[in-house]
Amino acid sequence: MSQILKAFRSTPSLAFRTRSLATASSSTAPTTSKFSETLASGPTLDDFISSGEAPERVVLGNTKGPRLPSYLKTSIPSGESFNKIKRDLRGLNLHTVCEEARCPNIGDCWGGGKSTEGHNTATATIMLMGDTCTRGCRFCSVKTSKTPLPLDPHEPEHTAEAISRWGLGYIVLTSVDRDGKYLADGGAHHFAETIRKIKQKAPHILVEALTGDFAGSLKHVSLVAKSGLDVYAHNVETVEELTPYVRDRRATFRQSLKVLEHAKKEGVQITKTSIMLGVGETSEQVLATLRELRKSDVDVVTFGQYMRPTKRHMKVERYVEPAEFDNWKKIAEDLGFLYVASGPLAGEYYIENVLKQRRQSTLLNTANAEKEVSL
């Protein structure tokens, strides 16, 4: 102890601080008074502004990435249709990709309106097989796990029940990925059963199934394709060159093309895919992608802006101007796609009409053919 005290006393700075603390109470008043006088006689805010030393603009946040353009800013979702869909989803323990993927277009899709036939034009993309995926794509905010919960056997019935209440004309079903290691058929039977139950409860509803690639198993693609759906969709997401960077390594561009090709061979009238722009692709790569899709007889393509869901996900390379989306729409139509939706927040509000026109045309051709045979 004596050695510690000796060392303490031999250190001037420590000894000074100790004495200062000991006498603080006796010197507080004079010090405070002196500080107030100095402050009062010092420069004012006007002095700083007039000297030009104050910065003209203070920028907060991350300035390295591109700033969100005004045309991508959306309002807080609300409305009767939006709230009804949300209540039903919660009550039946159903999930949507709209919420899980933090889609900025959720207000427009769930809000909807009325079609000429009186149907609600709201759409919701129901996500089957829970809210946990076994893959980890860099653009997607759906949570992932190596030990997902087992499937809910009541989900097909609950999904059909909810959809039949909404009075919709068009519904999209998608799912998380459950590779064979976690589910033998990748969820194909679950998917097909949900579609069949929807068609039983509400035959007028057009159903789009947006599936994964089932790890390349074409027999599982066939199972969903033959379930009574109206549109078979599978997203390539991006150009072939960027696929390993954007998507999970188990998903490949060529495997996705095979899924779309096989669905068409199994009798699906309309196949569909989607492409995100703004992840680093070039115009030449996008054009090459469109040509590959047409070779695979894909009917519908949609273009949308990649929106970074959280800071943990890959960055937006650039925000694509609306004029560029319009240009890609024209190019895709010239290549022969049946329907193209292209925009920063691309909606697919008119695909229902396209499908109905296709169905009416098919029925008319069938009737004419039967008439010719009878003659």
Contacts in CASP RR format, 6 or more apart in sequence:
PFRMAT RR
TARGET T0000
AUTHOR 0000-0000-0000
METHOD contacts of the structure
MODEL  1
MSQILKAFRSTPSLAFRTRSLATASSSTAPTTSKFSETLASGPTLDDFIS
SGEAPERVVLGNTKGPRLPSYLKTSIPSGESFNKIKRDLRGLNLHTVCEE
ARCPNIGDCWGGGKSTEGHNTATATIMLMGDTCTRGCRFCSVKTSKTPLP
LDPHEPEHTAEAISRWGLGYIVLTSVDRDGKYLADGGAHHFAETIRKIKQ
KAPHILVEALTGDFAGSLKHVSLVAKSGLDVYAHNVETVEELTPYVRDRR
ATFRQSLKVLEHAKKEGVQITKTSIMLGVGETSEQVLATLRELRKSDVDV
VTFGQYMRPTKRHMKVERYVEPAEFDNWKKIAEDLGFLYVASGPLAGEYY
IENVLKQRRQSTLLNTANAEKEVSL
8 14 0 8 1.000
8 15 0 8 1.000
9 15 0 8 1.000
48 54 0 8 1.000
65 315 0 8 1.000
65 316 0 8 1.000
66 316 0 8 1.000
66 317 0 8 1.000
66 318 0 8 1.000
66 319 0 8 1.000
68 319 0 8 1.000
69 319 0 8 1.000
69 344 0 8 1.000
71 322 0 8 1.000
71 344 0 8 1.000
72 104 0 8 1.000
72 305 0 8 1.000
72 307 0 8 1.000
72 319 0 8 1.000
72 344 0 8 1.000
72 345 0 8 1.000
74 104 0 8 1.000
74 105 0 8 1.000
74 107 0 8 1.000
74 108 0 8 1.000
74 345 0 8 1.000
75 107 0 8 1.000
77 106 0 8 1.000
77 107 0 8 1.000
77 110 0 8 1.000
77 111 0 8 1.000
78 107 0 8 1.000
79 111 0 8 1.000
81 110 0 8 1.000
81 111 0 8 1.000
81 112 0 8 1.000
81 113 0 8 1.000
81 120 0 8 1.000
81 122 0 8 1.000
82 106 0 8 1.000
82 107 0 8 1.000
82 110 0 8 1.000
82 111 0 8 1.000
82 122 0 8 1.000
84 166 0 8 1.000
85 110 0 8 1.000
85 111 0 8 1.000
85 122 0 8 1.000
85 124 0 8 1.000
85 166 0 8 1.000
86 110 0 8 1.000
88 94 0 8 1.000
88 162 0 8 1.000
88 165 0 8 1.000
88 166 0 8 1.000
89 95 0 8 1.000
89 96 0 8 1.000
89 124 0 8 1.000
89 162 0 8 1.000
92 158 0 8 1.000
92 159 0 8 1.000
92 161 0 8 1.000
92 162 0 8 1.000
93 152 0 8 1.000
93 158 0 8 1.000
94 126 0 8 1.000
94 155 0 8 1.000
94 158 0 8 1.000
94 159 0 8 1.000
94 162 0 8 1.000
95 126 0 8 1.000
95 127 0 8 1.000
95 130 0 8 1.000
95 131 0 8 1.000
96 124 0 8 1.000
96 125 0 8 1.000
96 126 0 8 1.000
96 127 0 8 1.000
97 103 0 8 1.000
97 125 0 8 1.000
97 126 0 8 1.000
97 127 0 8 1.000
97 142 0 8 1.000
97 174 0 8 1.000
98 105 0 8 1.000
98 106 0 8 1.000
98 109 0 8 1.000
98 110 0 8 1.000
98 124 0 8 1.000
98 125 0 8 1.000
99 106 0 8 1.000
100 127 0 8 1.000
100 131 0 8 1.000
100 141 0 8 1.000
100 142 0 8 1.000
100 143 0 8 1.000
101 140 0 8 1.000
101 141 0 8 1.000
101 142 0 8 1.000
101 309 0 8 1.000
102 141 0 8 1.000
102 307 0 8 1.000
102 309 0 8 1.000
102 310 0 8 1.000
103 109 0 8 1.000
104 307 0 8 1.000
104 345 0 8 1.000
105 345 0 8 1.000
105 347 0 8 1.000
108 345 0 8 1.000
108 347 0 8 1.000
109 122 0 8 1.000
109 123 0 8 1.000
109 124 0 8 1.000
109 125 0 8 1.000
109 347 0 8 1.000
110 122 0 8 1.000
110 123 0 8 1.000
110 124 0 8 1.000
111 122 0 8 1.000
112 120 0 8 1.000
112 121 0 8 1.000
112 122 0 8 1.000
112 123 0 8 1.000
113 120 0 8 1.000
113 121 0 8 1.000
113 122 0 8 1.000
114 120 0 8 1.000
114 121 0 8 1.000
115 121 0 8 1.000
115 169 0 8 1.000
115 352 0 8 1.000
119 167 0 8 1.000
119 168 0 8 1.000
119 169 0 8 1.000
119 204 0 8 1.000
120 166 0 8 1.000
120 167 0 8 1.000
120 168 0 8 1.000
120 169 0 8 1.000
121 168 0 8 1.000
121 169 0 8 1.000
121 170 0 8 1.000
121 349 0 8 1.000
121 352 0 8 1.000
122 166 0 8 1.000
122 168 0 8 1.000
123 168 0 8 1.000
123 170 0 8 1.000
123 171 0 8 1.000
123 172 0 8 1.000
123 348 0 8 1.000
123 349 0 8 1.000
124 166 0 8 1.000
124 168 0 8 1.000
124 171 0 8 1.000
124 172 0 8 1.000
125 172 0 8 1.000
125 173 0 8 1.000
125 174 0 8 1.000
125 210 0 8 1.000
126 159 0 8 1.000
126 162 0 8 1.000
126 163 0 8 1.000
126 171 0 8 1.000
126 172 0 8 1.000
126 173 0 8 1.000
126 174 0 8 1.000
127 142 0 8 1.000
127 174 0 8 1.000
127 175 0 8 1.000
127 176 0 8 1.000
128 155 0 8 1.000
128 159 0 8 1.000
128 173 0 8 1.000
128 174 0 8 1.000
128 175 0 8 1.000
128 176 0 8 1.000
128 190 0 8 1.000
128 191 0 8 1.000
128 194 0 8 1.000
129 151 0 8 1.000
129 155 0 8 1.000
129 175 0 8 1.000
129 176 0 8 1.000
129 178 0 8 1.000
129 183 0 8 1.000
129 187 0 8 1.000
129 190 0 8 1.000
130 148 0 8 1.000
130 149 0 8 1.000
130 151 0 8 1.000
130 152 0 8 1.000
130 155 0 8 1.000
130 176 0 8 1.000
131 142 0 8 1.000
131 143 0 8 1.000
131 176 0 8 1.000
132 142 0 8 1.000
132 143 0 8 1.000
132 144 0 8 1.000
132 145 0 8 1.000
132 148 0 8 1.000
132 149 0 8 1.000
132 176 0 8 1.000
133 140 0 8 1.000
133 142 0 8 1.000
133 143 0 8 1.000
133 144 0 8 1.000
133 145 0 8 1.000
133 148 0 8 1.000
133 176 0 8 1.000
133 177 0 8 1.000
134 144 0 8 1.000
134 145 0 8 1.000
134 146 0 8 1.000
134 148 0 8 1.000
134 176 0 8 1.000
134 177 0 8 1.000
134 178 0 8 1.000
134 179 0 8 1.000
134 181 0 8 1.000
134 182 0 8 1.000
135 144 0 8 1.000
135 177 0 8 1.000
135 179 0 8 1.000
135 248 0 8 1.000
135 250 0 8 1.000
135 251 0 8 1.000
136 144 0 8 1.000
136 248 0 8 1.000
137 237 0 8 1.000
137 246 0 8 1.000
137 247 0 8 1.000
137 248 0 8 1.000
137 251 0 8 1.000
138 245 0 8 1.000
138 246 0 8 1.000
138 247 0 8 1.000
138 313 0 8 1.000
138 314 0 8 1.000
139 237 0 8 1.000
139 246 0 8 1.000
139 247 0 8 1.000
139 276 0 8 1.000
139 279 0 8 1.000
139 306 0 8 1.000
139 309 0 8 1.000
139 313 0 8 1.000
139 314 0 8 1.000
140 309 0 8 1.000
140 313 0 8 1.000
141 309 0 8 1.000
141 310 0 8 1.000
141 313 0 8 1.000
142 176 0 8 1.000
148 176 0 8 1.000
148 178 0 8 1.000
148 182 0 8 1.000
151 183 0 8 1.000
151 187 0 8 1.000
151 190 0 8 1.000
152 158 0 8 1.000
155 190 0 8 1.000
155 194 0 8 1.000
156 190 0 8 1.000
156 193 0 8 1.000
156 194 0 8 1.000
156 196 0 8 1.000
156 197 0 8 1.000
157 197 0 8 1.000
159 173 0 8 1.000
159 194 0 8 1.000
159 197 0 8 1.000
159 198 0 8 1.000
160 194 0 8 1.000
160 197 0 8 1.000
160 198 0 8 1.000
160 200 0 8 1.000
160 201 0 8 1.000
160 202 0 8 1.000
161 201 0 8 1.000
163 171 0 8 1.000
163 198 0 8 1.000
163 201 0 8 1.000
163 202 0 8 1.000
163 205 0 8 1.000
164 198 0 8 1.000
164 201 0 8 1.000
164 202 0 8 1.000
164 205 0 8 1.000
167 202 0 8 1.000
167 205 0 8 1.000
168 205 0 8 1.000
169 204 0 8 1.000
169 205 0 8 1.000
169 206 0 8 1.000
169 352 0 8 1.000
170 205 0 8 1.000
170 206 0 8 1.000
170 208 0 8 1.000
170 351 0 8 1.000
170 352 0 8 1.000
170 355 0 8 1.000
171 198 0 8 1.000
171 205 0 8 1.000
171 206 0 8 1.000
171 207 0 8 1.000
171 208 0 8 1.000
172 208 0 8 1.000
172 209 0 8 1.000
172 210 0 8 1.000
172 233 0 8 1.000
173 191 0 8 1.000
173 194 0 8 1.000
173 195 0 8 1.000
173 198 0 8 1.000
173 207 0 8 1.000
173 208 0 8 1.000
173 209 0 8 1.000
173 210 0 8 1.000
174 209 0 8 1.000
174 210 0 8 1.000
174 211 0 8 1.000
175 187 0 8 1.000
175 190 0 8 1.000
175 191 0 8 1.000
175 211 0 8 1.000
175 212 0 8 1.000
177 186 0 8 1.000
177 212 0 8 1.000
177 248 0 8 1.000
178 186 0 8 1.000
178 187 0 8 1.000
179 186 0 8 1.000
179 215 0 8 1.000
179 250 0 8 1.000
180 186 0 8 1.000
180 215 0 8 1.000
185 214 0 8 1.000
185 217 0 8 1.000
185 220 0 8 1.000
185 223 0 8 1.000
186 214 0 8 1.000
186 215 0 8 1.000
186 217 0 8 1.000
186 220 0 8 1.000
187 214 0 8 1.000
187 220 0 8 1.000
188 214 0 8 1.000
188 217 0 8 1.000
188 220 0 8 1.000
188 221 0 8 1.000
188 223 0 8 1.000
188 224 0 8 1.000
189 223 0 8 1.000
191 209 0 8 1.000
191 211 0 8 1.000
191 223 0 8 1.000
191 224 0 8 1.000
191 227 0 8 1.000
192 223 0 8 1.000
192 224 0 8 1.000
192 226 0 8 1.000
192 227 0 8 1.000
193 227 0 8 1.000
195 207 0 8 1.000
195 209 0 8 1.000
195 224 0 8 1.000
195 227 0 8 1.000
195 228 0 8 1.000
195 229 0 8 1.000
196 227 0 8 1.000
196 228 0 8 1.000
198 205 0 8 1.000
198 207 0 8 1.000
199 205 0 8 1.000
199 207 0 8 1.000
199 228 0 8 1.000
206 230 0 8 1.000
206 231 0 8 1.000
206 352 0 8 1.000
206 355 0 8 1.000
206 356 0 8 1.000
207 228 0 8 1.000
207 229 0 8 1.000
207 230 0 8 1.000
207 231 0 8 1.000
208 229 0 8 1.000
208 230 0 8 1.000
208 231 0 8 1.000
208 232 0 8 1.000
208 233 0 8 1.000
208 272 0 8 1.000
209 224 0 8 1.000
209 227 0 8 1.000
209 229 0 8 1.000
209 231 0 8 1.000
209 232 0 8 1.000
209 233 0 8 1.000
210 233 0 8 1.000
210 234 0 8 1.000
210 235 0 8 1.000
211 221 0 8 1.000
211 224 0 8 1.000
211 232 0 8 1.000
211 233 0 8 1.000
211 234 0 8 1.000
211 259 0 8 1.000
212 234 0 8 1.000
212 259 0 8 1.000
213 234 0 8 1.000
213 251 0 8 1.000
213 255 0 8 1.000
213 256 0 8 1.000
213 259 0 8 1.000
214 220 0 8 1.000
214 221 0 8 1.000
214 259 0 8 1.000
215 250 0 8 1.000
216 255 0 8 1.000
216 258 0 8 1.000
216 259 0 8 1.000
218 258 0 8 1.000
218 259 0 8 1.000
218 262 0 8 1.000
221 259 0 8 1.000
221 262 0 8 1.000
221 263 0 8 1.000
221 266 0 8 1.000
222 262 0 8 1.000
222 266 0 8 1.000
224 232 0 8 1.000
224 263 0 8 1.000
225 232 0 8 1.000
225 262 0 8 1.000
225 263 0 8 1.000
225 266 0 8 1.000
225 267 0 8 1.000
225 268 0 8 1.000
226 266 0 8 1.000
226 267 0 8 1.000
229 268 0 8 1.000
230 269 0 8 1.000
230 270 0 8 1.000
230 355 0 8 1.000
231 268 0 8 1.000
231 270 0 8 1.000
231 271 0 8 1.000
231 272 0 8 1.000
231 300 0 8 1.000
231 351 0 8 1.000
231 355 0 8 1.000
232 260 0 8 1.000
232 263 0 8 1.000
232 264 0 8 1.000
232 268 0 8 1.000
232 270 0 8 1.000
232 271 0 8 1.000
232 272 0 8 1.000
233 271 0 8 1.000
233 272 0 8 1.000
233 273 0 8 1.000
233 274 0 8 1.000
233 300 0 8 1.000
234 256 0 8 1.000
234 259 0 8 1.000
234 260 0 8 1.000
234 263 0 8 1.000
234 271 0 8 1.000
234 272 0 8 1.000
234 273 0 8 1.000
235 256 0 8 1.000
235 273 0 8 1.000
235 274 0 8 1.000
235 275 0 8 1.000
236 243 0 8 1.000
236 253 0 8 1.000
236 256 0 8 1.000
236 257 0 8 1.000
236 273 0 8 1.000
236 274 0 8 1.000
236 275 0 8 1.000
236 289 0 8 1.000
236 293 0 8 1.000
237 243 0 8 1.000
237 246 0 8 1.000
237 247 0 8 1.000
237 274 0 8 1.000
237 275 0 8 1.000
237 276 0 8 1.000
238 246 0 8 1.000
238 247 0 8 1.000
238 275 0 8 1.000
238 276 0 8 1.000
238 279 0 8 1.000
238 281 0 8 1.000
239 253 0 8 1.000
239 275 0 8 1.000
239 281 0 8 1.000
239 282 0 8 1.000
239 285 0 8 1.000
239 286 0 8 1.000
239 288 0 8 1.000
239 289 0 8 1.000
240 253 0 8 1.000
240 254 0 8 1.000
240 285 0 8 1.000
240 288 0 8 1.000
240 289 0 8 1.000
240 292 0 8 1.000
241 281 0 8 1.000
241 285 0 8 1.000
242 279 0 8 1.000
242 280 0 8 1.000
242 281 0 8 1.000
242 285 0 8 1.000
243 251 0 8 1.000
243 252 0 8 1.000
243 253 0 8 1.000
245 314 0 8 1.000
246 276 0 8 1.000
246 279 0 8 1.000
246 314 0 8 1.000
256 273 0 8 1.000
257 292 0 8 1.000
257 293 0 8 1.000
257 296 0 8 1.000
260 271 0 8 1.000
260 273 0 8 1.000
260 293 0 8 1.000
260 296 0 8 1.000
260 297 0 8 1.000
260 298 0 8 1.000
261 296 0 8 1.000
261 297 0 8 1.000
263 271 0 8 1.000
264 271 0 8 1.000
264 296 0 8 1.000
264 297 0 8 1.000
264 298 0 8 1.000
269 299 0 8 1.000
269 358 0 8 1.000
269 362 0 8 1.000
270 299 0 8 1.000
270 300 0 8 1.000
270 338 0 8 1.000
270 355 0 8 1.000
270 358 0 8 1.000
271 296 0 8 1.000
271 297 0 8 1.000
271 298 0 8 1.000
271 299 0 8 1.000
271 300 0 8 1.000
272 298 0 8 1.000
272 299 0 8 1.000
272 300 0 8 1.000
272 301 0 8 1.000
272 302 0 8 1.000
273 293 0 8 1.000
273 298 0 8 1.000
273 300 0 8 1.000
273 301 0 8 1.000
273 302 0 8 1.000
274 301 0 8 1.000
274 302 0 8 1.000
274 303 0 8 1.000
274 304 0 8 1.000
275 286 0 8 1.000
275 289 0 8 1.000
275 301 0 8 1.000
275 302 0 8 1.000
275 303 0 8 1.000
275 304 0 8 1.000
276 304 0 8 1.000
276 305 0 8 1.000
276 306 0 8 1.000
277 286 0 8 1.000
277 303 0 8 1.000
277 304 0 8 1.000
277 305 0 8 1.000
277 306 0 8 1.000
277 320 0 8 1.000
277 324 0 8 1.000
277 325 0 8 1.000
277 328 0 8 1.000
278 305 0 8 1.000
278 306 0 8 1.000
278 316 0 8 1.000
278 317 0 8 1.000
278 318 0 8 1.000
278 319 0 8 1.000
278 320 0 8 1.000
279 306 0 8 1.000
279 314 0 8 1.000
279 316 0 8 1.000
279 317 0 8 1.000
280 317 0 8 1.000
280 318 0 8 1.000
286 328 0 8 1.000
287 331 0 8 1.000
290 301 0 8 1.000
290 331 0 8 1.000
290 332 0 8 1.000
290 335 0 8 1.000
290 337 0 8 1.000
291 335 0 8 1.000
293 301 0 8 1.000
293 337 0 8 1.000
294 335 0 8 1.000
294 336 0 8 1.000
294 337 0 8 1.000
298 337 0 8 1.000
299 337 0 8 1.000
299 338 0 8 1.000
299 339 0 8 1.000
300 337 0 8 1.000
300 338 0 8 1.000
300 339 0 8 1.000
300 340 0 8 1.000
300 341 0 8 1.000
300 351 0 8 1.000
301 332 0 8 1.000
301 337 0 8 1.000
301 340 0 8 1.000
302 340 0 8 1.000
302 341 0 8 1.000
302 342 0 8 1.000
302 346 0 8 1.000
302 347 0 8 1.000
302 348 0 8 1.000
303 325 0 8 1.000
303 328 0 8 1.000
303 329 0 8 1.000
303 332 0 8 1.000
303 340 0 8 1.000
303 341 0 8 1.000
303 342 0 8 1.000
303 343 0 8 1.000
303 346 0 8 1.000
304 320 0 8 1.000
304 325 0 8 1.000
304 342 0 8 1.000
304 343 0 8 1.000
304 344 0 8 1.000
304 345 0 8 1.000
304 346 0 8 1.000
305 319 0 8 1.000
305 320 0 8 1.000
305 343 0 8 1.000
305 344 0 8 1.000
305 345 0 8 1.000
306 316 0 8 1.000
307 316 0 8 1.000
308 314 0 8 1.000
308 315 0 8 1.000
308 316 0 8 1.000
319 344 0 8 1.000
320 344 0 8 1.000
322 343 0 8 1.000
322 344 0 8 1.000
325 342 0 8 1.000
325 343 0 8 1.000
325 344 0 8 1.000
325 346 0 8 1.000
326 342 0 8 1.000
326 343 0 8 1.000
328 340 0 8 1.000
328 342 0 8 1.000
329 340 0 8 1.000
329 341 0 8 1.000
329 342 0 8 1.000
329 343 0 8 1.000
332 340 0 8 1.000
332 342 0 8 1.000
333 340 0 8 1.000
338 354 0 8 1.000
338 358 0 8 1.000
339 350 0 8 1.000
339 351 0 8 1.000
339 354 0 8 1.000
341 347 0 8 1.000
341 348 0 8 1.000
341 350 0 8 1.000
341 351 0 8 1.000
END
